[in-house]
Amino acid sequence: MTVFKNRHFTGGLLILVLALFGFAFLTISSSYFNTSEINLASTRCYEIGGEVILEIHNNFTSEYSFECKK
């Protein structure tokens, strides 16, 4: 009996692959929306003549601080 014909192995592998795709999707979408939020805040800050102070605390969790100084 080959490994891929084993039902439990195939089911477990499918669950693992789906979990990895789900994690990748959530990570990518979180990064996209954080980038969009930073770009919008920066644009609005520049429109009112402010100076953007952006500090990225953690790239993996997308934690950051944003400040607009006039």
PyMOL Python script that loads the backbone (N, CA, C, O; Angstrom):
from pymol import cmd

cmd.read_pdbstr("""\
ATOM      1  N   MET A   1       0.848  -1.172   0.000  1.00  0.00           N
ATOM      2  CA  MET A   1       0.000   0.000   0.000  1.00  0.00           C
ATOM      3  C   MET A   1       0.899   1.241   0.000  1.00  0.00           C
ATOM      4  O   MET A   1       1.776   1.390   0.851  1.00  0.00           O
ATOM      5  N   THR A   2       0.664   2.120  -0.964  1.00  0.00           N
ATOM      6  CA  THR A   2       1.473   3.340  -1.021  1.00  0.00           C
ATOM      7  C   THR A   2       0.929   4.371  -0.028  1.00  0.00           C
ATOM      8  O   THR A   2      -0.195   4.268   0.463  1.00  0.00           O
ATOM      9  N   VAL A   3       1.762   5.349   0.240  1.00  0.00           N
ATOM     10  CA  VAL A   3       1.419   6.361   1.248  1.00  0.00           C
ATOM     11  C   VAL A   3       0.220   7.186   0.794  1.00  0.00           C
ATOM     12  O   VAL A   3      -0.644   7.496   1.614  1.00  0.00           O
ATOM     13  N   PHE A   4       0.137   7.551  -0.484  1.00  0.00           N
ATOM     14  CA  PHE A   4      -0.934   8.415  -0.958  1.00  0.00           C
ATOM     15  C   PHE A   4      -2.281   7.699  -1.057  1.00  0.00           C
ATOM     16  O   PHE A   4      -3.313   8.360  -1.170  1.00  0.00           O
ATOM     17  N   LYS A   5      -2.295   6.382  -1.018  1.00  0.00           N
ATOM     18  CA  LYS A   5      -3.561   5.651  -1.036  1.00  0.00           C
ATOM     19  C   LYS A   5      -4.145   5.534   0.373  1.00  0.00           C
ATOM     20  O   LYS A   5      -5.302   5.144   0.527  1.00  0.00           O
ATOM     21  N   ASN A   6      -3.378   5.858   1.382  1.00  0.00           N
ATOM     22  CA  ASN A   6      -3.856   5.822   2.751  1.00  0.00           C
ATOM     23  C   ASN A   6      -4.811   6.998   2.956  1.00  0.00           C
ATOM     24  O   ASN A   6      -4.411   8.148   2.772  1.00  0.00           O
ATOM     25  N   ARG A   7      -6.067   6.734   3.332  1.00  0.00           N
ATOM     26  CA  ARG A   7      -7.092   7.774   3.457  1.00  0.00           C
ATOM     27  C   ARG A   7      -6.746   8.797   4.542  1.00  0.00           C
ATOM     28  O   ARG A   7      -6.967   9.994   4.358  1.00  0.00           O
ATOM     29  N   HIS A   8      -6.215   8.341   5.648  1.00  0.00           N
ATOM     30  CA  HIS A   8      -5.896   9.251   6.741  1.00  0.00           C
ATOM     31  C   HIS A   8      -4.771  10.206   6.361  1.00  0.00           C
ATOM     32  O   HIS A   8      -4.811  11.390   6.697  1.00  0.00           O
ATOM     33  N   PHE A   9      -3.770   9.688   5.662  1.00  0.00           N
ATOM     34  CA  PHE A   9      -2.658  10.533   5.227  1.00  0.00           C
ATOM     35  C   PHE A   9      -3.146  11.580   4.229  1.00  0.00           C
ATOM     36  O   PHE A   9      -2.792  12.754   4.332  1.00  0.00           O
ATOM     37  N   THR A  10      -3.954  11.156   3.269  1.00  0.00           N
ATOM     38  CA  THR A  10      -4.455  12.068   2.251  1.00  0.00           C
ATOM     39  C   THR A  10      -5.351  13.141   2.877  1.00  0.00           C
ATOM     40  O   THR A  10      -5.260  14.313   2.510  1.00  0.00           O
ATOM     41  N   GLY A  11      -6.199  12.755   3.801  1.00  0.00           N
ATOM     42  CA  GLY A  11      -7.067  13.721   4.481  1.00  0.00           C
ATOM     43  C   GLY A  11      -6.268  14.712   5.306  1.00  0.00           C
ATOM     44  O   GLY A  11      -6.544  15.912   5.287  1.00  0.00           O
ATOM     45  N   GLY A  12      -5.281  14.211   6.028  1.00  0.00           N
ATOM     46  CA  GLY A  12      -4.428  15.092   6.829  1.00  0.00           C
ATOM     47  C   GLY A  12      -3.630  16.047   5.961  1.00  0.00           C
ATOM     48  O   GLY A  12      -3.472  17.221   6.296  1.00  0.00           O
ATOM     49  N   LEU A  13      -3.127  15.539   4.847  1.00  0.00           N
ATOM     50  CA  LEU A  13      -2.372  16.376   3.920  1.00  0.00           C
ATOM     51  C   LEU A  13      -3.259  17.475   3.336  1.00  0.00           C
ATOM     52  O   LEU A  13      -2.820  18.617   3.199  1.00  0.00           O
ATOM     53  N   LEU A  14      -4.489  17.140   2.996  1.00  0.00           N
ATOM     54  CA  LEU A  14      -5.430  18.120   2.466  1.00  0.00           C
ATOM     55  C   LEU A  14      -5.717  19.215   3.497  1.00  0.00           C
ATOM     56  O   LEU A  14      -5.742  20.398   3.158  1.00  0.00           O
ATOM     57  N   ILE A  15      -5.929  18.828   4.729  1.00  0.00           N
ATOM     58  CA  ILE A  15      -6.176  19.803   5.797  1.00  0.00           C
ATOM     59  C   ILE A  15      -4.957  20.699   5.991  1.00  0.00           C
ATOM     60  O   ILE A  15      -5.108  21.910   6.158  1.00  0.00           O
ATOM     61  N   LEU A  16      -3.776  20.140   5.972  1.00  0.00           N
ATOM     62  CA  LEU A  16      -2.548  20.919   6.127  1.00  0.00           C
ATOM     63  C   LEU A  16      -2.373  21.918   4.986  1.00  0.00           C
ATOM     64  O   LEU A  16      -2.029  23.075   5.227  1.00  0.00           O
ATOM     65  N   VAL A  17      -2.602  21.494   3.769  1.00  0.00           N
ATOM     66  CA  VAL A  17      -2.466  22.381   2.607  1.00  0.00           C
ATOM     67  C   VAL A  17      -3.490  23.511   2.680  1.00  0.00           C
ATOM     68  O   VAL A  17      -3.157  24.668   2.423  1.00  0.00           O
ATOM     69  N   LEU A  18      -4.733  23.183   3.027  1.00  0.00           N
ATOM     70  CA  LEU A  18      -5.766  24.217   3.145  1.00  0.00           C
ATOM     71  C   LEU A  18      -5.435  25.210   4.256  1.00  0.00           C
ATOM     72  O   LEU A  18      -5.666  26.409   4.101  1.00  0.00           O
ATOM     73  N   ALA A  19      -4.901  24.725   5.368  1.00  0.00           N
ATOM     74  CA  ALA A  19      -4.516  25.612   6.469  1.00  0.00           C
ATOM     75  C   ALA A  19      -3.375  26.541   6.035  1.00  0.00           C
ATOM     76  O   ALA A  19      -3.381  27.724   6.379  1.00  0.00           O
ATOM     77  N   LEU A  20      -2.407  26.021   5.290  1.00  0.00           N
ATOM     78  CA  LEU A  20      -1.302  26.855   4.805  1.00  0.00           C
ATOM     79  C   LEU A  20      -1.791  27.929   3.838  1.00  0.00           C
ATOM     80  O   LEU A  20      -1.356  29.078   3.908  1.00  0.00           O
ATOM     81  N   PHE A  21      -2.701  27.550   2.930  1.00  0.00           N
ATOM     82  CA  PHE A  21      -3.271  28.540   2.008  1.00  0.00           C
ATOM     83  C   PHE A  21      -4.078  29.592   2.765  1.00  0.00           C
ATOM     84  O   PHE A  21      -4.015  30.776   2.435  1.00  0.00           O
ATOM     85  N   GLY A  22      -4.824  29.175   3.762  1.00  0.00           N
ATOM     86  CA  GLY A  22      -5.599  30.111   4.571  1.00  0.00           C
ATOM     87  C   GLY A  22      -4.696  31.088   5.303  1.00  0.00           C
ATOM     88  O   GLY A  22      -4.963  32.290   5.321  1.00  0.00           O
ATOM     89  N   PHE A  23      -3.637  30.585   5.904  1.00  0.00           N
ATOM     90  CA  PHE A  23      -2.678  31.438   6.609  1.00  0.00           C
ATOM     91  C   PHE A  23      -2.020  32.421   5.649  1.00  0.00           C
ATOM     92  O   PHE A  23      -1.867  33.599   5.974  1.00  0.00           O
ATOM     93  N   ALA A  24      -1.631  31.945   4.471  1.00  0.00           N
ATOM     94  CA  ALA A  24      -1.000  32.820   3.480  1.00  0.00           C
ATOM     95  C   ALA A  24      -1.975  33.901   3.015  1.00  0.00           C
ATOM     96  O   ALA A  24      -1.590  35.060   2.862  1.00  0.00           O
ATOM     97  N   PHE A  25      -3.225  33.527   2.791  1.00  0.00           N
ATOM     98  CA  PHE A  25      -4.234  34.490   2.359  1.00  0.00           C
ATOM     99  C   PHE A  25      -4.453  35.566   3.414  1.00  0.00           C
ATOM    100  O   PHE A  25      -4.508  36.752   3.090  1.00  0.00           O
ATOM    101  N   LEU A  26      -4.578  35.163   4.662  1.00  0.00           N
ATOM    102  CA  LEU A  26      -4.793  36.126   5.738  1.00  0.00           C
ATOM    103  C   LEU A  26      -3.596  37.052   5.925  1.00  0.00           C
ATOM    104  O   LEU A  26      -3.765  38.246   6.171  1.00  0.00           O
ATOM    105  N   THR A  27      -2.406  36.514   5.813  1.00  0.00           N
ATOM    106  CA  THR A  27      -1.196  37.325   5.951  1.00  0.00           C
ATOM    107  C   THR A  27      -1.081  38.342   4.824  1.00  0.00           C
ATOM    108  O   THR A  27      -0.777  39.510   5.068  1.00  0.00           O
ATOM    109  N   ILE A  28      -1.318  37.910   3.614  1.00  0.00           N
ATOM    110  CA  ILE A  28      -1.215  38.801   2.456  1.00  0.00           C
ATOM    111  C   ILE A  28      -2.300  39.871   2.489  1.00  0.00           C
ATOM    112  O   ILE A  28      -2.023  41.037   2.207  1.00  0.00           O
ATOM    113  N   SER A  29      -3.526  39.494   2.828  1.00  0.00           N
ATOM    114  CA  SER A  29      -4.600  40.491   2.865  1.00  0.00           C
ATOM    115  C   SER A  29      -4.387  41.494   3.997  1.00  0.00           C
ATOM    116  O   SER A  29      -4.684  42.677   3.832  1.00  0.00           O
ATOM    117  N   SER A  30      -3.887  41.047   5.123  1.00  0.00           N
ATOM    118  CA  SER A  30      -3.585  41.961   6.230  1.00  0.00           C
ATOM    119  C   SER A  30      -2.509  42.952   5.820  1.00  0.00           C
ATOM    120  O   SER A  30      -2.623  44.143   6.109  1.00  0.00           O
ATOM    121  N   SER A  31      -1.487  42.486   5.162  1.00  0.00           N
ATOM    122  CA  SER A  31      -0.411  43.361   4.692  1.00  0.00           C
ATOM    123  C   SER A  31      -0.939  44.378   3.681  1.00  0.00           C
ATOM    124  O   SER A  31      -0.565  45.550   3.719  1.00  0.00           O
ATOM    125  N   TYR A  32      -1.797  43.930   2.787  1.00  0.00           N
ATOM    126  CA  TYR A  32      -2.369  44.819   1.769  1.00  0.00           C
ATOM    127  C   TYR A  32      -3.184  45.933   2.424  1.00  0.00           C
ATOM    128  O   TYR A  32      -3.020  47.105   2.085  1.00  0.00           O
ATOM    129  N   PHE A  33      -4.055  45.574   3.354  1.00  0.00           N
ATOM    130  CA  PHE A  33      -4.915  46.579   3.970  1.00  0.00           C
ATOM    131  C   PHE A  33      -4.128  47.533   4.873  1.00  0.00           C
ATOM    132  O   PHE A  33      -4.464  48.714   4.954  1.00  0.00           O
ATOM    133  N   ASN A  34      -3.103  47.047   5.544  1.00  0.00           N
ATOM    134  CA  ASN A  34      -2.254  47.944   6.336  1.00  0.00           C
ATOM    135  C   ASN A  34      -1.511  48.928   5.449  1.00  0.00           C
ATOM    136  O   ASN A  34      -1.401  50.107   5.785  1.00  0.00           O
ATOM    137  N   THR A  35      -1.005  48.460   4.329  1.00  0.00           N
ATOM    138  CA  THR A  35      -0.319  49.334   3.381  1.00  0.00           C
ATOM    139  C   THR A  35      -1.269  50.387   2.833  1.00  0.00           C
ATOM    140  O   THR A  35      -0.907  51.557   2.710  1.00  0.00           O
ATOM    141  N   SER A  36      -2.488  49.968   2.503  1.00  0.00           N
ATOM    142  CA  SER A  36      -3.485  50.915   2.006  1.00  0.00           C
ATOM    143  C   SER A  36      -3.817  51.963   3.060  1.00  0.00           C
ATOM    144  O   SER A  36      -3.945  53.146   2.744  1.00  0.00           O
ATOM    145  N   GLU A  37      -3.956  51.537   4.303  1.00  0.00           N
ATOM    146  CA  GLU A  37      -4.264  52.455   5.393  1.00  0.00           C
ATOM    147  C   GLU A  37      -3.129  53.462   5.607  1.00  0.00           C
ATOM    148  O   GLU A  37      -3.388  54.649   5.803  1.00  0.00           O
ATOM    149  N   ILE A  38      -1.897  53.006   5.571  1.00  0.00           N
ATOM    150  CA  ILE A  38      -0.737  53.890   5.735  1.00  0.00           C
ATOM    151  C   ILE A  38      -0.657  54.881   4.577  1.00  0.00           C
ATOM    152  O   ILE A  38      -0.392  56.064   4.793  1.00  0.00           O
ATOM    153  N   ASN A  39      -0.884  54.409   3.349  1.00  0.00           N
ATOM    154  CA  ASN A  39      -0.835  55.299   2.185  1.00  0.00           C
ATOM    155  C   ASN A  39      -1.908  56.374   2.262  1.00  0.00           C
ATOM    156  O   ASN A  39      -1.640  57.537   1.960  1.00  0.00           O
ATOM    157  N   LEU A  40      -3.115  56.000   2.660  1.00  0.00           N
ATOM    158  CA  LEU A  40      -4.204  56.970   2.777  1.00  0.00           C
ATOM    159  C   LEU A  40      -3.910  57.999   3.868  1.00  0.00           C
ATOM    160  O   LEU A  40      -4.110  59.197   3.665  1.00  0.00           O
ATOM    161  N   ALA A  41      -3.441  57.538   5.008  1.00  0.00           N
ATOM    162  CA  ALA A  41      -3.116  58.457   6.106  1.00  0.00           C
ATOM    163  C   ALA A  41      -1.979  59.396   5.711  1.00  0.00           C
ATOM    164  O   ALA A  41      -2.016  60.584   6.033  1.00  0.00           O
ATOM    165  N   SER A  42      -0.981  58.877   5.024  1.00  0.00           N
ATOM    166  CA  SER A  42       0.145  59.704   4.583  1.00  0.00           C
ATOM    167  C   SER A  42      -0.317  60.762   3.586  1.00  0.00           C
ATOM    168  O   SER A  42       0.073  61.926   3.685  1.00  0.00           O
ATOM    169  N   THR A  43      -1.135  60.362   2.641  1.00  0.00           N
ATOM    170  CA  THR A  43      -1.645  61.299   1.636  1.00  0.00           C
ATOM    171  C   THR A  43      -2.428  62.420   2.298  1.00  0.00           C
ATOM    172  O   THR A  43      -2.243  63.589   1.959  1.00  0.00           O
ATOM    173  N   ARG A  44      -3.297  62.079   3.233  1.00  0.00           N
ATOM    174  CA  ARG A  44      -4.089  63.101   3.917  1.00  0.00           C
ATOM    175  C   ARG A  44      -3.211  64.016   4.770  1.00  0.00           C
ATOM    176  O   ARG A  44      -3.473  65.213   4.885  1.00  0.00           O
ATOM    177  N   CYS A  45      -2.183  63.447   5.357  1.00  0.00           N
ATOM    178  CA  CYS A  45      -1.263  64.252   6.147  1.00  0.00           C
ATOM    179  C   CYS A  45      -0.537  65.260   5.262  1.00  0.00           C
ATOM    180  O   CYS A  45      -0.422  66.432   5.620  1.00  0.00           O
ATOM    181  N   TYR A  46      -0.051  64.810   4.112  1.00  0.00           N
ATOM    182  CA  TYR A  46       0.649  65.712   3.194  1.00  0.00           C
ATOM    183  C   TYR A  46      -0.290  66.782   2.639  1.00  0.00           C
ATOM    184  O   TYR A  46       0.138  67.908   2.386  1.00  0.00           O
ATOM    185  N   GLU A  47      -1.573  66.439   2.447  1.00  0.00           N
ATOM    186  CA  GLU A  47      -2.538  67.400   1.921  1.00  0.00           C
ATOM    187  C   GLU A  47      -2.760  68.570   2.875  1.00  0.00           C
ATOM    188  O   GLU A  47      -3.032  69.687   2.435  1.00  0.00           O
ATOM    189  N   ILE A  48      -2.645  68.321   4.164  1.00  0.00           N
ATOM    190  CA  ILE A  48      -2.835  69.413   5.128  1.00  0.00           C
ATOM    191  C   ILE A  48      -1.505  70.068   5.505  1.00  0.00           C
ATOM    192  O   ILE A  48      -1.450  70.904   6.408  1.00  0.00           O
ATOM    193  N   GLY A  49      -0.449  69.685   4.815  1.00  0.00           N
ATOM    194  CA  GLY A  49       0.858  70.301   5.033  1.00  0.00           C
ATOM    195  C   GLY A  49       1.623  69.733   6.209  1.00  0.00           C
ATOM    196  O   GLY A  49       2.492  70.400   6.771  1.00  0.00           O
ATOM    197  N   GLY A  50       1.307  68.512   6.582  1.00  0.00           N
ATOM    198  CA  GLY A  50       1.977  67.889   7.715  1.00  0.00           C
ATOM    199  C   GLY A  50       3.187  67.070   7.318  1.00  0.00           C
ATOM    200  O   GLY A  50       3.479  66.870   6.139  1.00  0.00           O
ATOM    201  N   GLU A  51       3.869  66.612   8.330  1.00  0.00           N
ATOM    202  CA  GLU A  51       5.034  65.737   8.146  1.00  0.00           C
ATOM    203  C   GLU A  51       4.700  64.366   8.740  1.00  0.00           C
ATOM    204  O   GLU A  51       4.278  64.265   9.892  1.00  0.00           O
ATOM    205  N   VAL A  52       4.889  63.338   7.958  1.00  0.00           N
ATOM    206  CA  VAL A  52       4.555  61.979   8.382  1.00  0.00           C
ATOM    207  C   VAL A  52       5.675  61.407   9.241  1.00  0.00           C
ATOM    208  O   VAL A  52       6.848  61.453   8.870  1.00  0.00           O
ATOM    209  N   ILE A  53       5.295  60.870  10.393  1.00  0.00           N
ATOM    210  CA  ILE A  53       6.231  60.133  11.240  1.00  0.00           C
ATOM    211  C   ILE A  53       5.658  58.725  11.380  1.00  0.00           C
ATOM    212  O   ILE A  53       4.668  58.503  12.078  1.00  0.00           O
ATOM    213  N   LEU A  54       6.294  57.798  10.711  1.00  0.00           N
ATOM    214  CA  LEU A  54       5.824  56.411  10.679  1.00  0.00           C
ATOM    215  C   LEU A  54       6.905  55.512  11.256  1.00  0.00           C
ATOM    216  O   LEU A  54       8.063  55.565  10.842  1.00  0.00           O
ATOM    217  N   GLU A  55       6.516  54.700  12.205  1.00  0.00           N
ATOM    218  CA  GLU A  55       7.455  53.753  12.806  1.00  0.00           C
ATOM    219  C   GLU A  55       6.847  52.354  12.729  1.00  0.00           C
ATOM    220  O   GLU A  55       5.776  52.096  13.278  1.00  0.00           O
ATOM    221  N   ILE A  56       7.546  51.463  12.042  1.00  0.00           N
ATOM    222  CA  ILE A  56       7.115  50.071  11.937  1.00  0.00           C
ATOM    223  C   ILE A  56       7.713  49.322  13.125  1.00  0.00           C
ATOM    224  O   ILE A  56       8.933  49.250  13.275  1.00  0.00           O
ATOM    225  N   HIS A  57       6.840  48.765  13.970  1.00  0.00           N
ATOM    226  CA  HIS A  57       7.316  48.060  15.157  1.00  0.00           C
ATOM    227  C   HIS A  57       7.615  46.590  14.867  1.00  0.00           C
ATOM    228  O   HIS A  57       8.578  46.031  15.391  1.00  0.00           O
ATOM    229  N   ASN A  58       6.784  45.971  14.029  1.00  0.00           N
ATOM    230  CA  ASN A  58       6.950  44.546  13.753  1.00  0.00           C
ATOM    231  C   ASN A  58       6.427  44.268  12.349  1.00  0.00           C
ATOM    232  O   ASN A  58       5.240  44.458  12.084  1.00  0.00           O
ATOM    233  N   ASN A  59       7.293  43.825  11.452  1.00  0.00           N
ATOM    234  CA  ASN A  59       6.879  43.550  10.075  1.00  0.00           C
ATOM    235  C   ASN A  59       5.943  42.356   9.979  1.00  0.00           C
ATOM    236  O   ASN A  59       5.054  42.336   9.129  1.00  0.00           O
ATOM    237  N   PHE A  60       6.128  41.369  10.831  1.00  0.00           N
ATOM    238  CA  PHE A  60       5.313  40.158  10.734  1.00  0.00           C
ATOM    239  C   PHE A  60       3.872  40.422  11.169  1.00  0.00           C
ATOM    240  O   PHE A  60       2.934  39.945  10.532  1.00  0.00           O
ATOM    241  N   THR A  61       3.696  41.179  12.248  1.00  0.00           N
ATOM    242  CA  THR A  61       2.340  41.457  12.732  1.00  0.00           C
ATOM    243  C   THR A  61       1.785  42.759  12.171  1.00  0.00           C
ATOM    244  O   THR A  61       0.642  43.116  12.458  1.00  0.00           O
ATOM    245  N   SER A  62       2.567  43.466  11.384  1.00  0.00           N
ATOM    246  CA  SER A  62       2.176  44.743  10.779  1.00  0.00           C
ATOM    247  C   SER A  62       1.800  45.789  11.825  1.00  0.00           C
ATOM    248  O   SER A  62       0.899  46.598  11.604  1.00  0.00           O
ATOM    249  N   GLU A  63       2.479  45.772  12.939  1.00  0.00           N
ATOM    250  CA  GLU A  63       2.235  46.739  13.997  1.00  0.00           C
ATOM    251  C   GLU A  63       3.043  48.000  13.699  1.00  0.00           C
ATOM    252  O   GLU A  63       4.245  47.933  13.443  1.00  0.00           O
ATOM    253  N   TYR A  64       2.364  49.155  13.736  1.00  0.00           N
ATOM    254  CA  TYR A  64       3.047  50.408  13.428  1.00  0.00           C
ATOM    255  C   TYR A  64       2.444  51.563  14.220  1.00  0.00           C
ATOM    256  O   TYR A  64       1.348  51.458  14.769  1.00  0.00           O
ATOM    257  N   SER A  65       3.198  52.681  14.264  1.00  0.00           N
ATOM    258  CA  SER A  65       2.722  53.932  14.851  1.00  0.00           C
ATOM    259  C   SER A  65       2.745  54.982  13.746  1.00  0.00           C
ATOM    260  O   SER A  65       3.685  55.049  12.954  1.00  0.00           O
ATOM    261  N   PHE A  66       1.708  55.792  13.706  1.00  0.00           N
ATOM    262  CA  PHE A  66       1.620  56.839  12.692  1.00  0.00           C
ATOM    263  C   PHE A  66       1.320  58.158  13.385  1.00  0.00           C
ATOM    264  O   PHE A  66       0.470  58.233  14.272  1.00  0.00           O
ATOM    265  N   GLU A  67       2.035  59.198  12.962  1.00  0.00           N
ATOM    266  CA  GLU A  67       1.800  60.529  13.514  1.00  0.00           C
ATOM    267  C   GLU A  67       1.960  61.545  12.396  1.00  0.00           C
ATOM    268  O   GLU A  67       2.850  61.427  11.554  1.00  0.00           O
ATOM    269  N   CYS A  68       1.089  62.541  12.399  1.00  0.00           N
ATOM    270  CA  CYS A  68       1.164  63.625  11.417  1.00  0.00           C
ATOM    271  C   CYS A  68       1.431  64.911  12.183  1.00  0.00           C
ATOM    272  O   CYS A  68       0.571  65.396  12.918  1.00  0.00           O
ATOM    273  N   LYS A  69       2.630  65.461  12.007  1.00  0.00           N
ATOM    274  CA  LYS A  69       3.008  66.701  12.696  1.00  0.00           C
ATOM    275  C   LYS A  69       2.937  67.864  11.728  1.00  0.00           C
ATOM    276  O   LYS A  69       3.367  67.771  10.578  1.00  0.00           O
ATOM    277  N   LYS A  70       2.389  68.952  12.215  1.00  0.00           N
ATOM    278  CA  LYS A  70       2.337  70.174  11.399  1.00  0.00           C
ATOM    279  C   LYS A  70       3.495  71.061  11.722  1.00  0.00           C
ATOM    280  O   LYS A  70       3.630  72.138  11.141  1.00  0.00           O
TER     281      LYS A  70
END
""", "prot")
cmd.dss("prot")
cmd.show_as("cartoon", "prot")
cmd.util.cbc("prot")
cmd.orient("prot")
